[in-house]
Amino acid sequence: MSELLAIGAQAPAFAAPASDGATYTLADLLKRGPVALVFYPGNNTPG
């Protein structure tokens, strides 16, 4: 199991595919300004 980050900790580097077909990296997004990461359960799932 991976360790959880503390609240306010810096997020590790990552790349993620988006619904527009592009892959975004945290480093590229941070060049544009602050980034807020939001996690939510998938559509139509309890939670």
C-alpha positions in Angstrom: 0.0 0.0 0.0 1.3 3.4 -0.9 1.7 6.0 1.8 -0.7 8.9 2.1 0.5 12.5 1.7 -0.1 14.9 4.6 -2.6 17.7 4.0 -0.7 20.5 2.4 2.1 18.3 1.2 3.5 18.8 -2.3 2.1 16.3 -4.8 4.5 13.9 -6.5 5.2 14.3 -10.2 2.6 12.5 -12.4 1.1 12.3 -15.8 -2.6 11.6 -16.5 -4.7 11.1 -19.6 -7.7 13.5 -19.9 -11.0 13.1 -21.7 -9.8 15.3 -24.5 -7.2 12.6 -25.4 -4.2 14.7 -24.2 -1.9 13.6 -21.4 -1.2 16.3 -18.8 1.7 16.4 -16.4 1.8 18.2 -13.1 5.0 20.0 -14.1 3.4 21.4 -17.3 0.3 22.5 -15.5 2.3 24.2 -12.7 4.0 26.4 -15.4 0.6 27.9 -16.0 -0.1 28.7 -12.3 -1.4 27.0 -9.2 -3.1 23.6 -9.5 -5.9 22.2 -7.4 -6.1 18.4 -7.4 -9.6 17.1 -6.8 -10.5 13.4 -6.4 -14.0 12.1 -6.6 -15.6 8.7 -7.0 -16.6 7.6 -10.5 -20.0 8.4 -11.9 -22.9 6.4 -10.5 -20.9 4.9 -7.7 -21.7 5.2 -4.0 -19.5 7.6 -2.1 
